[in-house]
């Protein structure tokens, strides 16, 4: 089953697969540290590429939603902004409805 948690970037079954592969890579370190690190590097590169494609697809989906018409109505723009907010929060690993402003540095 390809279920998706809205706070995660990848489907749950994909995350489970990656966790299993990571456990195997760590276990392999004892017998072959070099191969383990090489596999970890390849796995991270694979995940980065997969996430880049997902972000590209999500951005295109968001852009097409508000870019369909020359004059989208306010409701379409509100929905687009909500989707951007959800994407932003997932990207930063938060579920806050509105990002908190950065506090001013203290002197």
C-alpha positions in Angstrom: 0.0 0.0 0.0 1.4 3.4 -1.0 0.1 5.6 1.9 1.3 9.1 2.4 1.8 11.1 5.6 1.3 14.8 4.7 4.2 15.7 7.0 6.6 13.4 5.1 8.1 13.9 1.7 7.9 10.2 0.7 5.2 7.6 1.0 5.3 5.5 4.1 6.2 2.3 2.3 9.2 4.1 0.6 10.3 5.4 4.0 10.1 1.8 5.4 12.2 0.5 2.5 14.8 3.2 3.1 15.0 2.5 6.8 15.5 -1.2 6.1 18.2 -0.4 3.6 19.9 2.0 6.0 19.9 -0.7 8.8 21.6 -3.1 6.4 24.2 -0.5 5.5 25.0 0.1 9.1 25.2 -3.6 9.9 27.6 -4.1 6.9 30.0 -1.5 8.4 31.5 -4.0 10.8 32.6 -6.4 8.0 33.3 -3.9 5.3 33.4 -0.2 6.3 34.5 1.1 2.9 31.6 -0.7 1.1 29.2 0.5 3.8 30.1 4.1 3.4 30.0 3.8 -0.4 26.5 2.4 -0.2 25.4 5.1 2.2 26.7 7.7 -0.2 24.8 6.1 -3.1 21.7 5.9 -1.1 21.8 9.5 0.0 22.4 10.6 -3.6 19.4 8.5 -4.7 17.2 10.1 -2.0 18.3 13.6 -2.9 17.5 13.0 -6.5 14.1 11.5 -5.6 13.3 14.5 -3.4 14.4 16.9 -6.0 12.0 15.3 -8.5 9.2 15.4 -6.0 9.8 19.1 -5.2 9.9 19.9 -8.9 6.6 18.0 -9.4 5.0 19.7 -6.4 6.1 23.2 -7.5 4.8 22.6 -11.0 1.5 21.4 -9.6 1.2 24.5 -7.4 2.2 26.8 -10.2 -0.3 25.2 -12.6 -3.1 25.7 -10.0 -2.7 29.5 -9.9 -1.3 30.0 -13.3 -4.2 28.4 -15.3 -5.9 31.7 -15.9 -4.6 35.2 -16.4 -7.1 36.3 -13.7 -7.4 33.5 -11.1 -10.1 34.2 -8.6 -9.4 34.8 -4.9 -10.5 31.4 -3.9 -8.1 29.7 -6.3 -5.3 31.9 -5.0 -6.3 31.1 -1.4 -6.1 27.4 -2.1 -2.7 27.8 -3.9 -1.3 29.7 -0.9 -2.6 27.0 1.5 -0.8 24.3 -0.6 2.4 26.4 -0.6 2.1 26.8 3.2 1.8 23.0 3.6 4.8 22.4 1.3 6.8 25.0 3.2 5.9 23.5 6.6 6.8 20.0 5.3 10.1 21.3 4.0 11.0 22.8 7.3 9.7 19.9 9.3 7.0 21.9 11.1 3.2 21.8 11.3 2.8 25.4 12.3 0.1 27.2 10.3 2.1 30.4 10.1 5.9 30.5 10.4 7.1 32.5 13.4 9.2 35.6 12.6 12.9 35.4 13.4 13.7 37.1 16.7 16.0 40.1 16.5 19.5 39.3 17.6 20.3 40.5 21.2 23.2 42.9 21.8 
